[in-house]
Amino acid sequence: REVAGMAAVANATNGAEGIDERISPEEMHNYCKRPAEHFDPARDLVVLVADGAIVGYGWTGWTDTNDGIREYRVSGYIHPDWQHRGAGHRLLAWLEERARALATERPGEAAGFYATWSPEQRTAKRALISGAGYQPVRTFYEMRRWPVFRVRETPPPGRGAVRPIGTEPPARRRRVHPGHEAFRD
């Protein structure tokens, strides 16, 4: 029941804000069923209920960035009918409190900051987080090229080739390391 309600809240929020992304209850269940070192749904996920219905939910977790910072990531959704009524403030307060608890579980490992993300269309969330003191530190762009069926394949330059890299740890490091190097500054 919870995963269906959570998926409905996310989809209603995305739909009201013109965001194409949708999630099924099955996808939500898959996300919520696997505890990990950085996120355990039993302790890091909360739902907001009003009149017996889920009206919002949020989660927190942490990650160490490649620049030596620990981000305590907080995020969530509030159903459009419940936005601007205090639910977002209550949710954010819970998420930040949980992030502080996570920080005390691993003291001294890295400097820690709250972090979240939001598309420009998510105006209610952006107002909430900026009002709470969050400031932009990175910007991402989603780019599209249409129509897909007219994309001409271009061969790699020189003697290059396209091939699978593999999934063993050395191959994963080779795949990730260039990205770290490219964004080091």
RAQUISUL-V667832 format. One record per residue. N is the residue number from 1. RES is the residue in one letter. SS is DSSP state (H for helix, E for strand, C for the rest). BURIAL is # if it has 16 or more other ideal C-beta (glycine too) atoms within 10 Angstrom, else .. Layout:
N_RES_SS_BURIAL ; N_RES_SS_BURIAL
This chain:
1_R_C_. ; 2_E_H_# ; 3_V_H_# ; 4_A_H_. ; 5_G_H_# ; 6_M_H_# ; 7_A_H_# ; 8_A_H_# ; 9_V_H_# ; 10_A_H_# ; 11_N_H_# ; 12_A_H_# ; 13_T_H_# ; 14_N_H_# ; 15_G_H_. ; 16_A_H_. ; 17_E_C_# ; 18_G_C_. ; 19_I_C_. ; 20_D_C_. ; 21_E_C_. ; 22_R_C_. ; 23_I_C_# ; 24_S_C_. ; 25_P_H_. ; 26_E_H_. ; 27_E_H_. ; 28_M_H_# ; 29_H_H_. ; 30_N_H_. ; 31_Y_H_# ; 32_C_H_# ; 33_K_C_. ; 34_R_C_. ; 35_P_C_. ; 36_A_C_. ; 37_E_C_. ; 38_H_C_. ; 39_F_C_# ; 40_D_C_. ; 41_P_H_# ; 42_A_H_. ; 43_R_H_. ; 44_D_H_# ; 45_L_E_# ; 46_V_E_# ; 47_V_E_# ; 48_L_E_# ; 49_V_E_. ; 50_A_E_. ; 51_D_C_. ; 52_G_C_. ; 53_A_E_. ; 54_I_E_# ; 55_V_E_# ; 56_G_E_# ; 57_Y_E_# ; 58_G_E_# ; 59_W_E_# ; 60_T_E_# ; 61_G_E_# ; 62_W_E_# ; 63_T_E_. ; 64_D_E_. ; 65_T_C_. ; 66_N_C_. ; 67_D_C_. ; 68_G_C_. ; 69_I_E_. ; 70_R_E_# ; 71_E_E_# ; 72_Y_E_# ; 73_R_E_# ; 74_V_E_# ; 75_S_E_# ; 76_G_E_# ; 77_Y_E_# ; 78_I_E_# ; 79_H_C_# ; 80_P_H_# ; 81_D_H_. ; 82_W_H_# ; 83_Q_C_# ; 84_H_C_. ; 85_R_C_. ; 86_G_C_. ; 87_A_H_# ; 88_G_H_# ; 89_H_H_. ; 90_R_H_. ; 91_L_H_# ; 92_L_H_# ; 93_A_H_. ; 94_W_H_# ; 95_L_H_# ; 96_E_H_. ; 97_E_H_. ; 98_R_H_# ; 99_A_H_# ; 100_R_H_. ; 101_A_H_. ; 102_L_H_# ; 103_A_H_# ; 104_T_H_. ; 105_E_H_. ; 106_R_C_. ; 107_P_C_. ; 108_G_C_. ; 109_E_C_. ; 110_A_C_. ; 111_A_E_. ; 112_G_E_# ; 113_F_E_. ; 114_Y_E_# ; 115_A_E_# ; 116_T_C_# ; 117_W_C_. ; 118_S_C_# ; 119_P_C_. ; 120_E_C_. ; 121_Q_C_. ; 122_R_C_# ; 123_T_H_. ; 124_A_H_# ; 125_K_H_# ; 126_R_H_# ; 127_A_H_. ; 128_L_H_# ; 129_I_H_# ; 130_S_H_. ; 131_G_H_. ; 132_A_C_. ; 133_G_C_. ; 134_Y_C_# ; 135_Q_C_. ; 136_P_C_. ; 137_V_C_. ; 138_R_C_. ; 139_T_C_. ; 140_F_C_. ; 141_Y_C_. ; 142_E_C_. ; 143_M_C_. ; 144_R_C_. ; 145_R_C_. ; 146_W_C_. ; 147_P_C_. ; 148_V_H_. ; 149_F_H_. ; 150_R_H_. ; 151_V_C_. ; 152_R_C_. ; 153_E_C_. ; 154_T_C_. ; 155_P_C_. ; 156_P_C_. ; 157_P_C_. ; 158_G_C_. ; 159_R_C_. ; 160_G_C_. ; 161_A_C_. ; 162_V_C_. ; 163_R_C_. ; 164_P_C_. ; 165_I_C_. ; 166_G_C_. ; 167_T_C_. ; 168_E_C_. ; 169_P_H_. ; 170_P_H_. ; 171_A_H_. ; 172_R_H_. ; 173_R_H_. ; 174_R_H_. ; 175_R_H_. ; 176_V_H_. ; 177_H_H_. ; 178_P_H_. ; 179_G_H_. ; 180_H_H_. ; 181_E_H_. ; 182_A_H_. ; 183_F_C_. ; 184_R_C_. ; 185_D_C_.
